[in-house]
Amino acid sequence: LLAGLESGVISPQDTVTCPGFFTIGNHTFHCWNHTGHGRVDAETAIKESCDVWFYERGLKTGLDNITKVAAEFGLGQPTGFDIGSEGHGLVPSAAWKRAHMAGEKWWDGDTVQLSIGQSFLLVTPLQMACIAATFANRGTSLHPYVVKRIETADGQVVHEGQPDVRAHLTAKPQQIEFVCHAMLGAVQDNDGTAHPAAVKGLAIAGKTGTAQLGAGEPHAWFAGFAAYDGDASHRIAFAVLVEHGGYGGQVAAPIAREIMEAAKDLGLVP
């Protein structure tokens, strides 16, 4: 969505009719809602997780615009986590596919699948939490760290962890805010796929994900942040992954709700 807005291919008012499927050539890509969402705009597409909207608009946005924004979010590269090793993940490209799949070209169907986070895309939970934090910070990406401070036995500070700025999104502030507001609706509105994550008295913004695999139940995802407004130092960003758990809204979102209820009770978020 952000890639389409930034490149000018998508406007917030763009609507797509979702009949429950999207066909390219001889291949049909399905929406999770097989009966279709009907007429859907950009904000509703996030809120109700309409795959067909993203198939259609992602194809118009194009691979290069999508991968540009993915790189700005830090996908396909380590986050700079300060303890242990971490996976890089993968943001695929036409050149990568040619090199790794015996010279095969990049098809429109690959772009369609990438538009909903499928295809060859690989991400880590930490990368998704960083994306959520970047939205929470309205476009500023920070290096994640665990070690707050290292002191010698006599109390001298050897090292102090700092939330160093990693990058800034090039999208306009109103475009970033539009996506954040759509994520807010996904949780706060009764018909949002992330509504099971809602906590009374706390404005949570987020997006569900259901990552299909070759076999078995899909991975259940939910990433987001809270509180939506207010002091940035009292916001929490998170990513929940339940491997082979099923649907993100049904499985991962309720776990996030329990985490955020506890954070609220502890006074970590207002």
C-alpha positions in Angstrom: 0.0 0.0 0.0 2.7 2.5 1.0 4.7 1.7 -2.2 1.7 2.4 -4.4 0.8 5.6 -2.6 4.4 6.9 -2.8 4.8 6.0 -6.5 1.5 7.7 -7.3 0.0 4.5 -8.7 -2.5 4.2 -5.8 -4.7 6.9 -4.2 -6.6 6.4 -1.0 -9.9 6.5 -2.9 -9.0 3.7 -5.3 -11.6 1.0 -5.2 -11.5 -2.6 -6.5 -14.3 -5.1 -6.8 -13.4 -8.3 -5.0 -15.4 -11.3 -6.2 -13.2 -13.6 -4.1 -10.6 -14.3 -6.8 -8.2 -12.6 -9.3 -7.2 -14.3 -12.6 -4.1 -13.7 -14.6 -3.8 -15.8 -17.8 -4.7 -19.4 -16.9 -4.0 -19.0 -13.1 -6.5 -17.9 -10.5 -5.4 -16.4 -7.2 -8.0 -16.5 -4.4 -8.9 -14.1 -1.6 -9.2 -15.6 1.9 -12.9 -14.5 1.6 -14.0 -16.9 -1.1 -17.4 -15.1 -1.5 -15.6 -11.8 -2.0 -15.5 -8.4 -0.2 -17.4 -6.5 -2.9 -16.4 -3.0 -3.6 -13.3 -2.2 -1.5 -11.2 1.0 -1.1 -7.6 1.2 0.2 -8.4 1.6 3.9 -11.0 -1.2 3.8 -8.5 -3.4 2.0 -6.1 -3.2 5.0 -8.9 -3.4 7.6 -10.6 -6.5 6.1 -7.4 -7.9 4.6 -8.7 -8.1 1.0 -6.2 -10.1 -1.0 -7.8 -9.2 -4.4 -7.4 -5.4 -3.8 -3.7 -6.0 -3.2 -3.4 -8.4 -6.1 -4.8 -5.8 -8.5 -3.1 -2.7 -7.0 0.1 -4.5 -6.3 0.4 -5.5 -10.0 -0.1 -1.8 -11.0 2.4 -0.7 -8.4 5.1 -3.0 -9.8 7.9 -5.1 -8.5 10.5 -2.3 -8.4 8.4 0.1 -6.3 7.5 -2.6 -3.9 11.1 -3.8 -3.3 12.2 -0.2 -3.0 9.9 0.4 0.0 10.7 -3.1 1.4 14.4 -2.1 1.5 13.6 1.2 3.3 11.8 -0.9 6.0 14.9 -3.0 6.3 13.6 -6.2 4.8 16.2 -8.5 3.2 18.9 -7.3 5.5 19.9 -7.7 9.2 18.4 -5.3 11.7 21.6 -4.8 13.6 20.3 -6.7 16.6 23.0 -6.6 19.4 22.8 -10.2 20.7 23.6 -13.3 18.7 23.0 -13.8 15.0 19.9 -13.1 12.9 18.4 -14.1 9.6 18.6 -11.7 6.7 15.3 -12.8 5.1 14.8 -12.3 1.4 13.2 -9.6 -0.8 13.1 -11.3 -4.2 13.8 -9.5 -7.5 13.8 -10.5 -11.2 17.6 -10.9 -11.1 17.4 -13.1 -8.0 14.9 -15.3 -9.6 16.9 -15.7 -12.8 20.0 -16.6 -10.7 18.3 -19.1 -8.4 15.7 -20.6 -10.6 17.5 -21.7 -13.8 17.1 -18.4 -15.6 13.3 -18.3 -15.2 11.8 -14.8 -15.7 9.8 -12.8 -13.2 6.1 -13.2 -14.0 3.1 -11.0 -13.2 1.9 -13.8 -10.9 5.0 -13.4 -8.8 4.3 -9.7 -8.3 0.7 -10.6 -7.4 1.8 -13.0 -4.7 4.5 -10.7 -3.4 1.8 -8.0 -3.0 0.3 -9.9 -0.1 3.7 -11.0 1.3 3.7 -14.5 -0.3 5.9 -15.6 -3.3 9.6 -15.9 -2.4 9.5 -13.3 0.4 11.1 -14.3 3.7 11.0 -12.2 6.9 11.8 -12.6 10.5 9.5 -11.7 13.4 12.1 -9.1 14.5 12.0 -7.5 11.0 8.2 -7.3 11.2 8.4 -5.8 14.7 10.8 -3.2 13.3 8.3 -2.4 10.5 5.6 -1.9 13.1 7.9 0.4 15.1 8.7 2.4 12.0 4.9 3.0 11.5 4.6 3.8 15.3 7.4 6.4 14.8 5.7 7.7 11.7 8.5 6.8 9.3 11.7 6.7 11.4 13.3 3.3 11.6 15.5 2.5 14.6 18.1 -0.2 15.3 16.6 -2.7 17.8 18.8 -3.4 20.9 18.5 -5.4 24.1 21.6 -4.4 26.2 20.6 -1.2 28.0 23.9 -0.7 29.8 27.2 -2.5 30.7 28.9 -1.4 33.9 32.2 -2.3 35.5 32.2 -3.7 39.1 32.8 -0.2 40.4 29.9 1.3 38.5 31.6 2.8 35.5 29.5 2.7 32.3 31.3 0.8 29.6 28.4 0.7 27.1 25.0 2.3 26.9 22.4 1.1 24.4 20.8 3.9 22.3 17.9 3.8 19.9 20.0 4.9 16.9 18.2 6.0 13.8 18.6 3.4 11.0 16.7 5.1 8.2 13.8 7.3 7.3 11.0 6.4 4.9 10.8 8.6 1.8 7.0 8.5 1.7 5.1 11.6 2.6 3.9 12.0 6.2 0.2 11.9 5.1 0.8 8.7 3.2 2.4 7.0 6.3 -0.4 8.3 8.5 -3.0 6.9 6.0 -1.6 3.4 6.4 -1.4 3.8 10.2 -5.0 4.9 10.3 -6.0 1.9 8.2 -4.1 -0.4 10.6 -6.0 1.3 13.5 -9.3 0.4 11.8 -8.2 -3.2 11.4 -8.1 -3.6 15.2 -10.6 -1.0 16.5 -13.5 -1.7 14.0 -15.7 -4.6 14.6 -15.3 -5.9 11.1 -11.5 -5.6 11.1 -9.6 -8.9 10.8 -7.5 -7.8 13.8 -10.4 -6.9 16.1 -9.6 -9.9 18.4 -6.5 -7.9 19.4 -8.6 -5.0 20.7 -8.1 -3.8 24.3 -10.6 -1.6 25.9 -9.2 1.9 26.5 -6.1 1.4 24.3 -5.8 2.4 20.7 -3.9 -0.5 18.9 -3.0 -0.4 15.2 -2.0 -3.6 13.4 -2.2 -5.9 10.5 -2.9 -9.6 10.4 -1.1 -12.1 8.2 -1.6 -15.7 7.2 1.4 -17.1 5.4 0.5 -20.2 3.3 3.0 -23.0 3.0 3.4 -26.0 0.7 1.8 -28.3 3.3 0.2 -28.1 6.7 -1.5 -25.2 8.5 -0.3 -21.6 7.6 1.8 -19.5 9.8 -0.4 -17.0 11.8 1.0 -13.4 12.0 0.0 -10.2 13.7 2.2 -7.1 13.8 1.3 -3.7 15.2 1.8 -0.9 17.8 0.1 0.9 20.6 -0.8 3.5 21.6 -1.7 5.0 18.3 -1.2 8.6 19.5 0.7 10.1 22.4 4.2 10.1 23.7 6.5 8.0 21.5 8.5 6.9 24.5 5.4 5.0 25.7 4.6 3.2 22.6 5.1 -0.6 22.1 5.6 -2.2 18.7 5.3 -6.0 18.4 5.1 -8.9 16.1 3.4 -12.2 16.9 4.2 -15.4 14.9 2.6 -18.8 15.6 4.2 -21.3 13.2 1.6 -23.6 11.6 -1.0 -21.9 13.8 -3.7 -21.0 11.3 -5.2 -17.6 10.6 -3.5 -14.5 11.9 -6.7 -12.8 13.1 -7.9 -15.9 14.9 -4.6 -17.1 16.5 -1.9 -14.4 16.6 -4.1 -11.4 17.3 -5.6 -12.7 20.6 -2.0 -13.3 21.8 -1.1 -9.7 21.1 -4.2 -8.7 23.0 -3.0 -10.5 26.1 0.5 -8.9 25.8 -1.0 -5.4 25.4 -3.5 -5.9 28.3 -0.5 -6.8 30.5 1.5 -3.8 29.2 -1.5 -1.5 30.0 -1.9 -3.0 33.5 1.8 -2.4 34.1 1.6 1.2 33.0 3.9 0.7 30.0 1.4 2.2 27.7 -1.1 4.9 28.6 
